[in-house]
Amino acid sequence: FCRTMLKDPNLTVQQPFHQLVQKKPFFPSAVWRNAVRGMFIQTQDTPNPNSLKFIPGKEVLESRTMEFSTPAAAFCSPLARQLFRIEGVKSVFFGPDFITITKESEDLDWNLLKPDIYATIMDFFASGLPVVTDEAPRTDTAASEEDDEVVLMIKELLDTRIRPTVQEDGGDVIYKGFEDGIVQLKLQGSCTSCPSSIITLKNGIQNMLQFYIPEVEGVEQVVDDDDDDVEKEANST
């Protein structure tokens, strides 16, 4: 009967050698499950406690982003439609290499939602289906003949400095217009219902725009009618 000594600077433990050889390595349940399927999905917290960023280690939407605030809006994305089938999912947001899921309320435990989200994402990428079937190109910051020098500078700053930072937190910012010195922006993803979204808008985005572009007097958030209806419905339940 062979034994081996496991030596620690402060402790010596004697353990049968066959137990060392046969003992399986420990993996957290989510990581072990992903390893079995040959895919590792990392999660990352966002400033919004109701939103969680899932990083599948695969390209999701190249350099673009898309937000689906309702199941009806997900008609062009097979992956988004499947994620909406999970009870408790309020909205889905796709980034270049991540997926942000927003849950319906703080009362829902992420530990109960994660297994279904993991399984849905892994099964989808294993299927080989496209993430979106009818994706429209980004137009909010595309240069237009009607844009003056100030608007072009705003769009460039959004694309090069502001948007990448916001996307790191699982969200995005969409340019909606510039009028009377006010830049109109729409927040997406984890930023949509984030408690600190106003701070992000004023202290972060507004300060940066005003620093580089003196013509910018302020920034205001724009809420689409569909988003407003969803928010009212959520608050009434």
C-alpha positions as CSV (number, residue, x, y, z in Angstrom):
1,F,0.0,0.0,0.0
2,C,1.8,3.1,-1.3
3,R,1.5,6.4,0.5
4,T,2.9,9.8,-0.4
5,M,3.6,12.9,1.7
6,L,2.0,16.2,0.8
7,K,4.2,18.8,2.3
8,D,3.2,22.3,3.2
9,P,5.5,24.8,4.8
10,N,3.3,24.7,7.9
11,L,1.7,21.3,7.7
12,T,2.4,17.7,6.7
13,V,-0.5,15.5,5.7
14,Q,-0.3,11.8,4.8
15,Q,-2.7,10.7,2.1
16,P,-3.0,7.5,0.0
17,F,-1.4,7.9,-3.4
18,H,-4.3,6.3,-5.3
19,Q,-6.6,8.9,-3.9
20,L,-4.4,11.7,-5.2
21,V,-4.3,10.1,-8.7
22,Q,-8.1,9.4,-8.9
23,K,-9.3,12.6,-7.3
24,K,-11.1,14.9,-9.8
25,P,-10.1,18.5,-9.9
26,F,-12.7,20.9,-8.4
27,F,-14.5,23.4,-10.7
28,P,-17.2,25.8,-9.8
29,S,-20.5,24.4,-11.2
30,A,-20.8,27.0,-13.9
31,V,-17.2,26.7,-15.1
32,W,-17.3,22.8,-15.0
33,R,-20.6,22.8,-17.0
34,N,-19.1,25.2,-19.6
35,A,-15.9,23.1,-19.8
36,V,-17.9,20.0,-20.6
37,R,-19.5,21.7,-23.5
38,G,-16.2,23.1,-24.7
39,M,-17.1,26.8,-24.1
40,F,-16.3,29.1,-21.3
41,I,-18.6,32.0,-20.5
42,Q,-17.5,34.7,-18.1
43,T,-19.8,37.1,-16.2
44,Q,-19.0,40.6,-15.3
45,D,-21.0,42.9,-13.0
46,T,-22.2,46.2,-14.3
47,P,-23.0,49.5,-12.5
48,N,-26.7,48.4,-12.8
49,P,-27.4,45.6,-10.2
50,N,-30.2,44.3,-12.4
51,S,-27.9,43.9,-15.4
52,L,-25.2,41.3,-15.9
53,K,-22.6,41.1,-18.7
54,F,-22.0,37.6,-20.2
55,I,-18.8,37.2,-22.2
56,P,-18.9,34.0,-24.3
57,G,-15.3,34.3,-25.7
58,K,-16.7,34.5,-29.2
59,E,-17.6,37.4,-31.5
60,V,-21.3,38.5,-31.0
61,L,-21.8,41.5,-33.3
62,E,-18.4,42.5,-34.6
63,S,-18.1,46.2,-33.8
64,R,-21.8,47.0,-33.5
65,T,-24.4,46.9,-30.8
66,M,-28.1,46.1,-30.7
67,E,-30.7,46.3,-27.9
68,F,-34.0,44.4,-27.6
69,S,-36.2,45.9,-25.0
70,T,-39.2,43.6,-25.7
71,P,-39.6,40.1,-27.1
72,A,-41.4,41.6,-30.1
73,A,-38.3,43.7,-30.9
74,A,-36.2,40.5,-31.1
75,F,-37.8,39.4,-34.4
76,C,-34.5,39.6,-36.2
77,S,-32.4,37.7,-33.6
78,P,-32.8,34.0,-32.9
79,L,-30.5,34.3,-29.9
80,A,-32.4,37.2,-28.4
81,R,-35.8,35.4,-28.9
82,Q,-34.4,32.3,-27.0
83,L,-33.1,34.5,-24.2
84,F,-36.5,36.1,-23.8
85,R,-38.0,32.7,-23.2
86,I,-36.2,32.6,-19.9
87,E,-38.5,33.7,-17.1
88,G,-37.3,36.9,-15.5
89,V,-35.4,38.3,-18.5
90,K,-36.5,41.9,-19.1
91,S,-34.2,43.0,-22.0
92,V,-31.3,41.8,-24.0
93,F,-28.3,43.8,-25.4
94,F,-25.6,42.6,-27.8
95,G,-22.2,44.2,-27.9
96,P,-19.2,43.3,-30.1
97,D,-18.1,40.4,-27.8
98,F,-20.6,40.4,-25.0
99,I,-24.3,40.0,-24.1
100,T,-25.9,42.0,-21.4
101,I,-29.0,40.6,-19.7
102,T,-31.3,42.8,-17.6
103,K,-33.6,41.0,-15.2
104,E,-37.1,42.2,-14.3
105,S,-36.5,43.0,-10.7
106,E,-34.0,43.1,-7.9
107,D,-35.9,40.3,-6.2
108,L,-34.8,37.8,-8.8
109,D,-31.7,35.9,-7.8
110,W,-29.0,35.8,-10.5
111,N,-28.0,32.4,-9.3
112,L,-31.4,31.1,-10.5
113,L,-31.2,32.8,-13.8
114,K,-27.6,32.1,-14.8
115,P,-27.9,28.3,-15.5
116,D,-30.6,28.9,-18.1
117,I,-28.8,31.8,-19.6
118,Y,-25.5,29.8,-19.8
119,A,-27.3,26.9,-21.4
120,T,-29.1,29.1,-23.9
121,I,-26.0,30.9,-25.0
122,M,-23.9,27.8,-25.3
123,D,-26.5,25.8,-27.2
124,F,-27.1,28.7,-29.6
125,F,-23.4,29.1,-30.5
126,A,-23.1,25.4,-30.9
127,S,-26.0,25.5,-33.5
128,G,-24.0,27.7,-35.8
129,L,-27.0,30.0,-36.4
130,P,-26.4,33.7,-37.0
131,V,-26.9,36.0,-34.0
132,V,-29.1,38.3,-36.1
133,T,-30.7,37.6,-39.5
134,D,-31.5,41.1,-40.6
135,E,-29.1,43.5,-39.1
136,A,-29.3,47.2,-40.1
137,P,-26.0,49.1,-40.1
138,R,-25.4,51.7,-37.4
139,T,-26.6,55.0,-38.6
140,D,-26.6,57.2,-35.5
141,T,-23.0,58.4,-35.8
142,A,-22.6,58.0,-39.6
143,A,-21.5,61.2,-41.2
144,S,-24.3,63.0,-43.1
145,E,-24.2,65.9,-45.6
146,E,-26.4,67.9,-43.2
147,D,-23.9,67.6,-40.3
148,D,-21.9,70.7,-39.5
149,E,-18.5,70.7,-37.9
150,V,-19.8,70.6,-34.4
151,V,-22.0,67.6,-35.0
152,L,-19.2,65.7,-36.8
153,M,-17.0,66.3,-33.8
154,I,-19.7,65.0,-31.4
155,K,-20.2,61.9,-33.4
156,E,-16.4,61.2,-33.6
157,L,-16.0,61.7,-29.9
158,L,-18.9,59.4,-29.2
159,D,-17.4,56.6,-31.4
160,T,-13.8,57.0,-30.3
161,R,-13.8,57.9,-26.6
162,I,-17.3,57.6,-25.0
163,R,-18.9,54.5,-26.6
164,P,-16.0,52.1,-25.9
165,T,-16.0,53.1,-22.2
166,V,-19.8,52.7,-21.8
167,Q,-19.6,49.3,-23.6
168,E,-17.2,48.0,-21.0
169,D,-20.0,48.3,-18.5
170,G,-22.3,46.3,-20.7
171,G,-24.2,49.2,-22.3
172,D,-24.1,51.7,-25.2
173,V,-25.0,55.3,-26.0
174,I,-26.9,56.3,-29.2
175,Y,-26.7,59.7,-30.8
176,K,-30.2,61.2,-31.3
177,G,-29.5,64.8,-32.2
178,F,-28.0,68.2,-31.3
179,E,-30.1,71.3,-30.9
180,D,-29.6,74.6,-29.1
181,G,-26.3,73.4,-27.6
182,I,-27.9,70.2,-26.1
183,V,-26.7,66.8,-27.2
184,Q,-29.6,64.2,-27.2
185,L,-28.5,60.7,-26.3
186,K,-30.2,57.4,-25.7
187,L,-28.7,54.9,-23.2
188,Q,-28.9,51.2,-24.0
189,G,-28.1,47.9,-22.3
190,S,-27.2,48.0,-18.6
191,C,-27.3,51.8,-18.7
192,T,-31.0,51.9,-19.5
193,S,-32.4,51.5,-16.0
194,C,-29.1,51.9,-14.1
195,P,-29.4,54.0,-10.9
196,S,-26.2,55.8,-11.8
197,S,-27.2,56.5,-15.4
198,I,-27.8,60.2,-14.7
199,I,-24.3,60.5,-13.1
200,T,-22.8,58.7,-16.2
201,L,-24.7,61.1,-18.5
202,K,-23.8,64.3,-16.7
203,N,-20.5,63.8,-14.9
204,G,-19.0,61.5,-17.5
205,I,-20.4,62.1,-21.0
206,Q,-21.3,65.7,-20.7
207,N,-18.0,66.7,-19.1
208,M,-16.0,65.0,-21.8
209,L,-18.1,66.6,-24.6
210,Q,-17.8,70.0,-23.1
211,F,-14.1,69.7,-22.6
212,Y,-13.4,69.0,-26.2
213,I,-16.4,70.9,-27.8
214,P,-17.1,74.3,-26.2
215,E,-20.4,74.5,-28.3
216,V,-21.9,71.8,-26.2
217,E,-23.9,73.3,-23.3
218,G,-25.4,70.1,-21.9
219,V,-26.6,66.5,-22.5
220,E,-30.1,65.1,-22.1
221,Q,-31.4,61.6,-22.2
222,V,-33.9,60.6,-24.8
223,V,-36.4,57.8,-24.1
224,D,-38.3,56.2,-27.0
225,D,-42.0,55.6,-26.8
226,D,-41.5,51.8,-26.7
227,D,-39.0,52.1,-23.9
228,D,-41.3,54.5,-21.9
229,D,-44.2,52.0,-22.2
230,V,-42.0,49.2,-21.0
231,E,-40.7,51.2,-18.0
232,K,-44.3,52.2,-17.1
233,E,-45.5,48.6,-17.3
234,A,-42.6,47.5,-15.1
235,N,-43.3,50.2,-12.5
236,S,-47.0,49.3,-12.4
237,T,-46.4,45.6,-11.6
